[in-house]
């Protein structure tokens, strides 16, 4: 399942450097850890674990400047 997401991310030298939290189905979920990340020419993918223990892929599209969230569990 893919859906639009509201993501709060840290922006140091560039945006986004590290997601901090996101809203899914009206619930705010804090990011406990970034397991890994992968950058492509037009997107960046963060594989994260929420404080609820579940895994998610957070994808930022540089062209549209939009986030998507893919729940993995």
Secondary structure, DSSP 4 states (H G I P E B T S, - for coil): -EEE-EEEEE-SSSS-SEEEEEEETTEEEEEEEEEEEEE-SSEEEEEEEETTS-EEEEEEETTTTEEEEEE--
